[in-house]
């Protein structure tokens, strides 16, 4: 039996993963923002489903909650950073306050959680850290530039962290979903307060409309994603990155192909900057 600490279990991937882990007999501590969500989560399986109120942007609260879970449960076998939201805005449309708020949750909150669990994982030479990033952490999209930037940042941090903690037996896994039927296009989406009309008829405006049209009709099934995450968490050598969804695979392979071709076209020019003594 594993003990999980999952942020953001009131809906979406966090809820589906928590339910899947509970169903197989694991103990899950989930973070929520509202008392009503706490009651709802704990009712899933009394004694095994435990919820704590937490704002992941509050560093002191993060440390306090992790310490409490470690006292109550002994160990945290798996941390899942799932809490987050998407800011929908062209880069020019987003205010610096909106950008900072996006990074506070999606990047700094996730890092605070990782830093809080690492000492105990390091001491016992084992543990799993799972970060739900996004295909948008690998591929940029008009209207999701700030969200994508936060996920790109988290990906870079996690890729480096994986190298830093490998010798301690700690595995870092990035989950990169495409379109799934979660709350991303619903209550987990925030729209910039000051849109710019010039972008309405551009790719930025078209992407905003696609998000609206696809909300609730995405191909990805959160329950199947949860089973996939359970599988990789249990693996002795899990992948550093796991794309979820045919759309995610298609977008990333398309980007990598174009990127490789571009590098090839400019290869001679790129290497010409090397000085020779």
C-alpha positions, 0 to 999 in steps of 0.5 A, a space after each residue: 500500500 502506498 501513501 499519496 499526497 495529491 494536490 487539487 483533488 476536487 476535480 479533474 486528474 487529481 480526483 480521478 487519480 485519487 479515486 483510482 489509488 483508493 480503489 486499489 487500497 492505497 491511502 490518499 491525502 488530497 489538498 483542496 481549497 474549500 471545506 465543502 470539497 474536503 467533506 466530499 473527498 473524505 466521503 469517498 472512502 472514510 479512513 483512507 481518503 483524507 483531505 487538507 485545506 491548502 493554498 499551494 502558493 502559501 509556502 509556510 502552509 505547504 511546509 506545515 501540511 507536508 510535515 503533518 502528513 508525514 507525522 500522521 502517515 509515516 511516509 509520503 511515497 508519492 507526491 503528485 503536483 496536479 493543482 493548477 489552472 490555465 490563463 487564456 490570453 495572448 502574451 500582449 493581453 496578459 497583465 504582469 499581475 495575471 502572469 505572476 499569479 499563473 506562475 505562483 500556482 503552476 511553478 512556485 507552488 509545485 516547487 514548494 511542494 517538491 522541496 517540502 517532501 524531498 528531505 524525507 524522501 532523500 533520507 529514506 532513499 526513495 520516493 516518486 514525484 509526479 508533476 502534471 504538466 501538459 503537452 503545452 509544456 512542450 508545444 506553444 499555442 496561441 492564446 496559451 503562451 503564459 500558461 505554456 510558459 509556466 509548464 515549460 518552466 516546470 518541465 525544465 525544473 523537473 528535468 534537472 531535478 530528476 538528474 539531481 535526485 537520481 542517486 537518492 533513489 527518487 524518481 521524477 515523472 512528468 505527465 503531459 496530457 493533451 485534451 482531456 475531459 477535465 475542468 481545464 476549459 471550465 473552472 480551471 480556466 482564467 481569461 485575461 481581463 483586458 483582451 485586445 480586439 486586433 487578435 480576434 481574427 488571428 490564430 490567437 482568437 481562433 484558438 480561444 474559440 476552439 477551447 470554448 467549442 471543445 470544452 467537455 468534448 475532449 477525447 481524453 478520459 481522465 479515468 484512463 489517464 489515472 490508470 496510466 499514471 498508476 502504472 508508471 508510478 509502480 514501474 521500477 524505471 518509470 519514464 521521465 516524460 509520459 505523453 497522454 493522448 493521441 493528440 499530444 503525441 501528434 503535436 509533439 512529434 510534429 514539433 520535434 520533426 520541424 525543429 530537427 529540420 530547422 536545426 539541419 538547415 542552419 547547422 553549418 551556420 550554427 557551428 560556424 561560431 566556434 572559434 579556433 585557436 
